[in-house]
Amino acid sequence: MSKPVLTVGMIGYQFMGRAHSNAYRQVGRFFDLPCDVRMKTVCGRTESAVKEAADQLGWEGYATDWRAVIADPEIDIIDISTPGNTHCEIAIAAAEAGKIVFCEKPIGNTLDEAERMWAAVEKSGKPSAVFHNYRKAPAVALAKKWVASGKLGEIHHFRARYLQDWIADPEFPMVWRLKKATTGSGALGDIGSHIIDLARHLVGEFSEVCGMTHTFISERPDGQGGRDQVDVDDAAIWMARLGDGTLGSFEASRFAVGRKNHNTFEINGSKGSVVFDLERMNELEYYDNTEPTEQQGFRVIQATAAEHPYAGNFWPSGHIIGYEHTFINLLADAFSAICNDQETSPNLYDGLQNQRVLDAVDRSSESRSWVKI
């Protein structure tokens, strides 16, 4: 008996489009899926570039009009891998056409956009997915398992940092991620959304936040001999209350010189602690507070064995996986859930909940006060 086929059309083909394309190509090779995946159409504005992308990334064909991709009756899933200012219109049109919506994060440039996107998806009755792929690192999934089982006890603290340095040079030129009209916010939405999602996934929902944002470089070269205004944050720091009383502290910056992709969190519970760092993504540090004092100390667990979440689908124990595998794991979960009529996770509702926190941090920074969510 042949498997059902889920056919994908992807809008956008740059950094995230490349990561998604690789995952679509590989997911059925490492996971025994209940469906087959067909990569039918990739879409972009420039015909020569999108044609080249289709050939390079493994798509059957290409288009230059996203509306035509949505109108294609053979396509089941619309993957939105474009800048943030286009997410809302594409997602709503796709949902209204009865398509399954997969979307990059943050799902909207504003809370209003995110609310309208989720409303359209919910009304369609179709499943959805948002690419908060760091949930799917084996070490993160192991931490989730331990928190949920009570292994760490009552959770007291969740602290997270996502630090990069790619725009620290004042002469780095203006790009779309530095303009509010296209990206919504700066470090807060771009990388802060990831640590918000990890916090929600691991320890619970946010109840209130108090934060600040800052822009270090207000003007940048425009590529034409002039200067252009930066109108998004370069860094954001906020405190939060989560779950059943967990205290949270968060930092997102693209000005942390020396930090390339330092996405890290630490969870402290009454029975133990865990530490994760994306730059060493196969490792989870664990402290067992229930052991005799003379045996206590952080130990490093290589989350690469068959017993660890996802890891057994790839290589023998000790053979590490990489960034790209987190997308493969996410799609494996999404396709399995869709074909078995189960809830996908993370989905666009998660994207909306994350956007509510982003919006609250932004409003807190403006008012210099605590904001309830």
Buried (B, 14 or more C-beta within 10 A) or exposed (E): EEEEEBBBBBBBBEEBBBBBBBBBBBBBEBBEBBBEBBBBBBBBEEEEBBBBBBEEBBBEBBBBEBEEBBEBEEBBBBBBBBBBBBBBBBBBBBBEBEBBBBBBBBBBBBBEBBBBBBBBBBEBEBBBBBBBBBBBBBBBBBBBEBBEEEBBBEBBBBBBBBBBBEBBEEEBEBEEBBBBEBBBBBBBBBBBBBBBBBBBBBBBEBBBBBBBBBBBBEEBBEEEEEEBEBBBBBBBBBBBBBBEEBBBBBBBBBBBEEBEBBBBBBBBBEBBBBBBBBEBBBBBBBBBBEEEEEEEEEEEBBBBEEEBBBBBBBBEEEEBBEEEBBBBBBBBBBBBBBBEEEEBBBBBBBBBBBBBBBBBBBBBBEEEEBBEB
